[in-house]
Amino acid sequence: MNGVPRVMSVAEWSTHCARVKDAMREWVKRFVTPISMSAEYGHGVSWGTGTYLKIADRHLLLTNNHVIADVPEGGCLAHLPGPTDDYVAVVRPWCRVPYPIDVACTPIPSFSSAGMKGAVPYELIESEYAPEQDEVLFWIGFPGFTADRHDAPTEARQRMTRFGSSLDLPGLPMLSQVIRNWNGEDEKRFDPAVHVAVH
């Protein structure tokens, strides 16, 4: 094609994005974990998403500060390091930075690479967010509700253990892009110095 980029049809682009999303889900699933919350023995609810991070020889569980801030009195958080489907309680205190950064982490016992999970080496974390123009961005999270995007999150839709069953939380992968030329107008909590808007 003499160096001229080929333009994909909408159908080709959708198929390509689906393949990328599936491949990325397979690649990152070993680094992420659902976070559950339990306020009573034998009962847990889906609570958030965490990422395993390795700094030197220490493992950390990384999540958002609002995940920690919303835990009710007496509640306990747990993560799922594998290889079994048993959640492991978080027992160490959290280091927290509130909004607008909204991040929290805690040390966790190191786990062997023979298990299902691994940790992202700290050296691979960028010092700042700087996507290329039109770069496709990937996320994965563990939604706490079975509701669709605009449905109200009701108790009946919350993912939880019932009748002794394990808490099975499917990871939801997403692809998106940065919204060009948007500075957060009409969005009071948006701070362009630390936030980026995505589609």
URHU-V76083 format. One record per residue. RES is the residue in one small letter. PHI is phi in degrees with one decimal (none if undefined). PSI is psi in whole degrees, -180 to 180 (none if undefined). BURIAL is b if it has 24 or more other ideal C-beta (glycine too) atoms within 12 Angstrom, else e. Layout:
# URHU-V76083
res: (RES:RES)
phi: (PHI:PHI)
psi: (PSI:PSI)
burial: (BURIAL:BURIAL)
This chain:
# URHU-V76083
res: (m:n:g:v:p:r:v:m:s:v:a:e:w:s:t:h:c:a:r:v:k:d:a:m:r:e:w:v:k:r:f:v:t:p:i:s:m:s:a:e:y:g:h:g:v:s:w:g:t:g:t:y:l:k:i:a:d:r:h:l:l:l:t:n:n:h:v:i:a:d:v:p:e:g:g:c:l:a:h:l:p:g:p:t:d:d:y:v:a:v:v:r:p:w:c:r:v:p:y:p:i:d:v:a:c:t:p:i:p:s:f:s:s:a:g:m:k:g:a:v:p:y:e:l:i:e:s:e:y:a:p:e:q:d:e:v:l:f:w:i:g:f:p:g:f:t:a:d:r:h:d:a:p:t:e:a:r:q:r:m:t:r:f:g:s:s:l:d:l:p:g:l:p:m:l:s:q:v:i:r:n:w:n:g:e:d:e:k:r:f:d:p:a:v:h:v:a:v:h)
phi: (none:56.0:78.3:-87.2:-64.8:-84.7:-89.3:-84.3:-73.9:-59.7:-64.3:-63.5:-63.0:-62.9:-64.6:-61.5:-63.1:-62.8:-65.2:-62.6:-60.5:-65.5:-65.1:-67.4:-58.1:-63.7:-70.4:-91.4:-61.2:-76.3:-99.9:-115.2:-146.4:-71.5:-111.8:-109.6:-128.5:-132.0:-108.9:-150.7:-60.2:79.9:-133.6:-139.4:-126.8:-64.7:-128.8:177.8:-126.8:-128.2:-126.9:-86.7:-128.8:-118.2:-120.9:55.3:-105.5:-107.1:-102.9:-125.4:-105.3:-111.5:-151.6:-92.8:-60.2:-65.0:-62.9:-76.7:-62.7:-87.4:-69.0:-70.3:-52.9:86.7:-79.3:-128.6:-97.1:-144.8:-126.8:-124.6:-77.1:75.6:-80.8:-89.1:-98.1:-90.2:-75.5:-113.9:-65.9:-87.8:-113.2:-88.7:-66.3:-95.4:-93.4:-128.0:-126.5:-74.9:-50.5:-90.2:-79.3:59.6:-136.8:-147.4:-148.5:-147.2:-69.6:-130.3:-59.4:-65.2:-119.0:-78.5:-70.4:-74.6:-77.0:-75.3:-104.4:-137.4:-121.7:-71.9:-64.6:-56.8:-62.7:-87.2:-83.2:-70.0:-77.4:-153.1:-83.9:-147.7:-70.5:-71.8:-55.7:64.0:-62.1:-85.1:-104.8:-120.7:-131.5:-142.8:-146.0:-116.0:-63.5:-82.4:-131.9:-88.4:-69.5:-74.1:-50.7:-102.6:-78.6:-70.6:-79.0:-96.4:-59.8:-64.5:-95.6:-72.6:-78.6:-153.3:-75.7:-138.1:54.5:80.1:-74.2:-79.2:-86.4:-96.0:-122.3:-74.1:-79.3:-106.2:-87.1:-141.6:-116.6:-156.6:-143.6:-65.9:-79.0:-74.5:54.5:-126.5:-115.4:89.7:-58.3:67.0:-125.2:-62.2:-88.4:-85.2:-118.2:-61.4:-72.7:-129.6:-117.7:-134.0:-95.6:-125.8:-66.5)
psi: (13:39:1:124:141:134:128:149:166:-41:-43:-42:-43:-43:-43:-46:-39:-41:-43:-45:-44:-43:-41:-39:-45:-37:-44:-11:-23:-14:-11:159:144:148:129:161:136:131:-4:152:135:5:129:154:152:134:-28:-168:140:162:138:132:140:122:119:-121:15:144:140:152:123:134:-166:148:-36:-25:-41:-43:-28:-1:127:161:128:-4:152:136:152:157:174:80:-12:178:-6:179:27:126:146:126:144:119:-15:154:156:141:123:141:117:-178:140:-4:-47:63:150:148:158:146:144:159:141:144:153:152:-9:-16:-173:-26:158:174:143:123:135:-31:-20:-5:126:151:-19:159:117:73:154:160:126:18:140:127:145:138:159:139:169:94:138:-8:156:4:153:173:-44:6:152:134:95:163:-36:-24:-4:137:124:167:140:132:41:3:159:159:100:116:110:140:134:109:149:144:143:-175:159:140:122:144:44:129:17:18:142:14:98:-32:-1:123:106:-15:-27:-6:158:141:137:157:none)
burial: (e:e:e:e:e:e:e:e:e:e:e:e:e:e:e:e:e:e:e:e:b:e:e:e:b:e:e:b:b:b:b:b:b:b:b:b:b:b:e:e:e:e:e:b:b:b:b:b:b:b:b:b:b:b:e:e:e:e:b:b:b:b:b:b:e:e:b:b:e:e:b:e:e:e:e:b:b:b:b:b:b:b:e:e:e:e:b:b:e:b:e:e:e:b:e:e:e:e:e:e:e:e:b:b:b:b:e:b:e:e:b:e:e:e:e:e:b:b:b:b:e:e:e:e:e:e:e:e:e:e:e:e:e:e:e:b:b:b:e:b:b:b:b:b:b:e:e:e:e:e:e:e:e:e:e:e:e:b:b:b:b:e:e:e:e:e:b:e:b:e:b:b:b:b:b:e:e:e:e:e:e:e:e:e:e:e:e:e:e:e:e:e:e:e:e:b:e:e:e)
